[in-house]
Amino acid sequence: MSIILIYILAFLLALIFSLYGTPVAREAAIKFNIVDRPDGRLKNQAETIPYLGGLAIYASFLFSLAITFNFSNEVLGLLLSGTIVVLLGLIDDFGVLAYRQKFLGQIIATVVLIKSGIKIDIIFFPDWIDIILTFLWIICITNAFNIIDVMDGLSAGVAAVSTFVLFIVAVINNNPTIAVLTIALTGSILGFLRYNFYPARIYMGDTGSMFIGFMIGALAMIGKYTMFNQIGLMAPLVILGIPVFDTLFVMYIRYRRGLSMFRGSNDHFALRLRRWRFTVRQTVLLSYLIGAVLGLFALFIIYLSDINAMIMLSILTVSIVIAGFFLKKIDMTM
């Protein structure tokens, strides 16, 4: 079977499994009362929404790979560490984990990932710095997708855009392993998004947001970005620009307000756009568009010359600073 057919088959199987599995997960969540109830503060949905969409994403991703893909030791390590994160998220969705326990579980999953040979590898850094960067990157991206999961379809849709961009990079770089993994993950997320887009009928919960964050962080971390210039090293940050920006923005706002970094608030960029003038649907679709534009910028940064890549990165940095300044001015106290 040609590699292109494998890509198509992995995507379609993941999509079909997810389209079928998400309603099943929804019924299970309702049966076992694993639901998200409005609280009048941050959870303002009209009705109780079941969780467990993350299990459908995880299962469809795994099933599609089992049919289309031969597992190497590195891939097995990736799936094992991802499974640890899924179990961690599932426990957290029952509301019994403190943030310290959640971080400890993420650290253990990252240790498994590193032991399987998957880590950041920057040639001019010693190995111990690469390991520290791996821990920081994985834990930050894992929680970043959790942090932006504040609006129907937002985190899942942004994740789907990001994984598809990573798939394009992997295909261009002739890396079929990353390509199959990313396109299968894209299909799994899109199948779930069919039921999660506004108005959502199911949430993915921490099970899903942490799993996709962990997998995307790992897959983005091991891609090749510096074949044409060293600025390409920044491409993963650009591809994942939305969750990274929102995490840093929320941390900054909470710091300025004297709030805990681990306390929920309405400081997220999507909620500010919603307060400004956009509907939920418009905010989410705009986020998808921005994610696609960031992906395009990342491709330019990877494949242009050093000077042109630096110009593109500078333009993007200035744009982000301006956006952050504008968002900060939106009054969220009304």
Helices and strands as residue ranges (DSSP letters): H 3-31, E 35-36, E 49-50, H 53-68, H 73-93, H 99-115, H 127-147, H 154-172, H 176-196, H 205-221, G 230-234, H 235-239, H 241-257, H 269-276, H 280-303, H 306-329
